[in-house]
Amino acid sequence: MLQNERVARKKFALFYICNTSFFRKIHSYPRFSHTI
């Protein structure tokens, strides 16, 4: 069960990092954010 928790944490960390970087890109481009 410990290995499954580690894998889940890694997946969640990657997902969180991808989301934060994506939102930062949107915030850096206001015109792009208005289109979405």
Biopython code that builds the backbone (N, CA, C, O; Angstrom):
import numpy as np
from Bio.PDB.StructureBuilder import StructureBuilder

atoms = [
    (1, "MET", "N", (0.832, -1.204, 0.000)),
    (1, "MET", "CA", (0.000, 0.000, 0.000)),
    (1, "MET", "C", (0.872, 1.261, 0.000)),
    (1, "MET", "O", (0.474, 2.294, -0.539)),
    (2, "LEU", "N", (2.051, 1.173, 0.601)),
    (2, "LEU", "CA", (2.930, 2.341, 0.624)),
    (2, "LEU", "C", (3.359, 2.708, -0.787)),
    (2, "LEU", "O", (3.433, 3.890, -1.121)),
    (3, "GLN", "N", (3.643, 1.714, -1.619)),
    (3, "GLN", "CA", (4.072, 1.994, -2.996)),
    (3, "GLN", "C", (2.953, 2.676, -3.773)),
    (3, "GLN", "O", (3.210, 3.599, -4.545)),
    (4, "ASN", "N", (1.711, 2.228, -3.574)),
    (4, "ASN", "CA", (0.588, 2.851, -4.277)),
    (4, "ASN", "C", (0.435, 4.303, -3.852)),
    (4, "ASN", "O", (0.137, 5.161, -4.682)),
    (5, "GLU", "N", (0.632, 4.584, -2.585)),
    (5, "GLU", "CA", (0.514, 5.962, -2.103)),
    (5, "GLU", "C", (1.601, 6.833, -2.727)),
    (5, "GLU", "O", (1.348, 7.975, -3.109)),
    (6, "ARG", "N", (2.812, 6.285, -2.826)),
    (6, "ARG", "CA", (3.912, 7.047, -3.438)),
    (6, "ARG", "C", (3.604, 7.361, -4.889)),
    (6, "ARG", "O", (3.818, 8.486, -5.340)),
    (7, "VAL", "N", (3.102, 6.378, -5.625)),
    (7, "VAL", "CA", (2.774, 6.596, -7.043)),
    (7, "VAL", "C", (1.668, 7.635, -7.166)),
    (7, "VAL", "O", (1.729, 8.509, -8.031)),
    (8, "ALA", "N", (0.658, 7.543, -6.306)),
    (8, "ALA", "CA", (-0.455, 8.501, -6.351)),
    (8, "ALA", "C", (0.050, 9.901, -6.048)),
    (8, "ALA", "O", (-0.381, 10.869, -6.674)),
    (9, "ARG", "N", (0.963, 10.011, -5.089)),
    (9, "ARG", "CA", (1.502, 11.331, -4.752)),
    (9, "ARG", "C", (2.305, 11.894, -5.909)),
    (9, "ARG", "O", (2.229, 13.089, -6.197)),
    (10, "LYS", "N", (3.075, 11.041, -6.574)),
    (10, "LYS", "CA", (3.869, 11.503, -7.722)),
    (10, "LYS", "C", (2.948, 11.985, -8.835)),
    (10, "LYS", "O", (3.196, 13.030, -9.436)),
    (11, "LYS", "N", (1.883, 11.229, -9.115)),
    (11, "LYS", "CA", (0.945, 11.617, -10.169)),
    (11, "LYS", "C", (0.273, 12.931, -9.799)),
    (11, "LYS", "O", (0.127, 13.816, -10.642)),
    (12, "PHE", "N", (-0.135, 13.062, -8.540)),
    (12, "PHE", "CA", (-0.796, 14.289, -8.091)),
    (12, "PHE", "C", (0.165, 15.469, -8.182)),
    (12, "PHE", "O", (-0.232, 16.566, -8.574)),
    (13, "ALA", "N", (1.427, 15.248, -7.824)),
    (13, "ALA", "CA", (2.425, 16.325, -7.884)),
    (13, "ALA", "C", (2.620, 16.776, -9.326)),
    (13, "ALA", "O", (2.651, 17.976, -9.598)),
    (14, "LEU", "N", (2.752, 15.828, -10.256)),
    (14, "LEU", "CA", (2.934, 16.182, -11.667)),
    (14, "LEU", "C", (1.706, 16.922, -12.196)),
    (14, "LEU", "O", (1.827, 17.908, -12.923)),
    (15, "PHE", "N", (0.520, 16.431, -11.819)),
    (15, "PHE", "CA", (-0.722, 17.069, -12.252)),
    (15, "PHE", "C", (-0.806, 18.489, -11.710)),
    (15, "PHE", "O", (-1.206, 19.410, -12.423)),
    (16, "TYR", "N", (-0.426, 18.665, -10.443)),
    (16, "TYR", "CA", (-0.470, 19.993, -9.812)),
    (16, "TYR", "C", (0.523, 20.944, -10.468)),
    (16, "TYR", "O", (0.206, 22.107, -10.719)),
    (17, "ILE", "N", (1.721, 20.445, -10.745)),
    (17, "ILE", "CA", (2.746, 21.283, -11.392)),
    (17, "ILE", "C", (2.286, 21.690, -12.793)),
    (17, "ILE", "O", (2.454, 22.844, -13.188)),
    (18, "CYS", "N", (1.717, 20.765, -13.535)),
    (18, "CYS", "CA", (1.246, 21.074, -14.891)),
    (18, "CYS", "C", (0.151, 22.134, -14.840)),
    (18, "CYS", "O", (0.136, 23.062, -15.648)),
    (19, "ASN", "N", (-0.769, 21.989, -13.880)),
    (19, "ASN", "CA", (-1.862, 22.958, -13.765)),
    (19, "ASN", "C", (-1.330, 24.334, -13.395)),
    (19, "ASN", "O", (-1.741, 25.333, -13.986)),
    (20, "THR", "N", (-0.429, 24.402, -12.434)),
    (20, "THR", "CA", (0.090, 25.703, -11.996)),
    (20, "THR", "C", (0.836, 26.382, -13.144)),
    (20, "THR", "O", (0.680, 27.585, -13.351)),
    (21, "SER", "N", (1.639, 25.633, -13.887)),
    (21, "SER", "CA", (2.393, 26.223, -15.001)),
    (21, "SER", "C", (1.426, 26.684, -16.093)),
    (21, "SER", "O", (1.643, 27.720, -16.722)),
    (22, "PHE", "N", (0.358, 25.911, -16.316)),
    (22, "PHE", "CA", (-0.625, 26.269, -17.334)),
    (22, "PHE", "C", (-1.342, 27.557, -16.941)),
    (22, "PHE", "O", (-1.526, 28.446, -17.773)),
    (23, "PHE", "N", (-1.750, 27.658, -15.667)),
    (23, "PHE", "CA", (-2.441, 28.867, -15.215)),
    (23, "PHE", "C", (-1.515, 30.072, -15.246)),
    (23, "PHE", "O", (-1.955, 31.184, -15.539)),
    (24, "ARG", "N", (-0.248, 29.866, -14.951)),
    (24, "ARG", "CA", (0.698, 30.980, -15.009)),
    (24, "ARG", "C", (0.821, 31.499, -16.432)),
    (24, "ARG", "O", (0.898, 32.708, -16.651)),
    (25, "LYS", "N", (0.839, 30.587, -17.402)),
    (25, "LYS", "CA", (0.927, 31.003, -18.806)),
    (25, "LYS", "C", (-0.311, 31.803, -19.190)),
    (25, "LYS", "O", (-0.211, 32.810, -19.890)),
    (26, "ILE", "N", (-1.479, 31.357, -18.732)),
    (26, "ILE", "CA", (-2.724, 32.070, -19.047)),
    (26, "ILE", "C", (-2.686, 33.463, -18.430)),
    (26, "ILE", "O", (-3.046, 34.444, -19.082)),
    (27, "HIS", "N", (-2.254, 33.550, -17.186)),
    (27, "HIS", "CA", (-2.209, 34.855, -16.510)),
    (27, "HIS", "C", (-1.183, 35.775, -17.170)),
    (27, "HIS", "O", (-1.366, 36.992, -17.194)),
    (28, "SER", "N", (-0.123, 35.209, -17.697)),
    (28, "SER", "CA", (0.906, 36.031, -18.332)),
    (28, "SER", "C", (0.390, 36.593, -19.664)),
    (28, "SER", "O", (0.864, 37.629, -20.129)),
    (29, "TYR", "N", (-0.587, 35.899, -20.277)),
    (29, "TYR", "CA", (-1.169, 36.386, -21.533)),
    (29, "TYR", "C", (-2.651, 36.727, -21.315)),
    (29, "TYR", "O", (-3.501, 35.845, -21.439)),
    (30, "PRO", "N", (-2.975, 37.978, -20.995)),
    (30, "PRO", "CA", (-4.371, 38.340, -20.730)),
    (30, "PRO", "C", (-5.288, 38.137, -21.932)),
    (30, "PRO", "O", (-6.440, 37.736, -21.773)),
    (31, "ARG", "N", (-4.782, 38.413, -23.129)),
    (31, "ARG", "CA", (-5.616, 38.211, -24.324)),
    (31, "ARG", "C", (-6.000, 36.744, -24.476)),
    (31, "ARG", "O", (-7.134, 36.427, -24.836)),
    (32, "PHE", "N", (-5.051, 35.851, -24.199)),
    (32, "PHE", "CA", (-5.306, 34.419, -24.320)),
    (32, "PHE", "C", (-6.342, 33.979, -23.293)),
    (32, "PHE", "O", (-7.173, 33.119, -23.584)),
    (33, "SER", "N", (-6.303, 34.561, -22.095)),
    (33, "SER", "CA", (-7.247, 34.189, -21.041)),
    (33, "SER", "C", (-8.652, 34.654, -21.410)),
    (33, "SER", "O", (-9.631, 33.996, -21.057)),
    (34, "HIS", "N", (-8.764, 35.796, -22.125)),
    (34, "HIS", "CA", (-10.085, 36.289, -22.502)),
    (34, "HIS", "C", (-10.724, 35.383, -23.550)),
    (34, "HIS", "O", (-11.945, 35.234, -23.582)),
    (35, "THR", "N", (-9.908, 34.783, -24.400)),
    (35, "THR", "CA", (-10.464, 33.899, -25.423)),
    (35, "THR", "C", (-11.069, 32.666, -24.771)),
    (35, "THR", "O", (-12.064, 32.134, -25.264)),
    (36, "ILE", "N", (-10.481, 32.200, -23.662)),
    (36, "ILE", "CA", (-11.005, 31.026, -22.956)),
    (36, "ILE", "C", (-12.058, 31.507, -21.972)),
    (36, "ILE", "O", (-12.648, 30.698, -21.256)),
]
sb = StructureBuilder()
sb.init_structure("model")
sb.init_model(0)
sb.init_chain("A")
sb.init_seg("    ")
for serial, (resi, resn, name, xyz) in enumerate(atoms, 1):
    if name == "N":
        sb.init_residue(resn, " ", resi, " ")
    sb.init_atom(name, np.array(xyz, "f"), 0.0, 1.0, " ", f" {name:<3s}", serial, name[0])
structure = sb.get_structure()
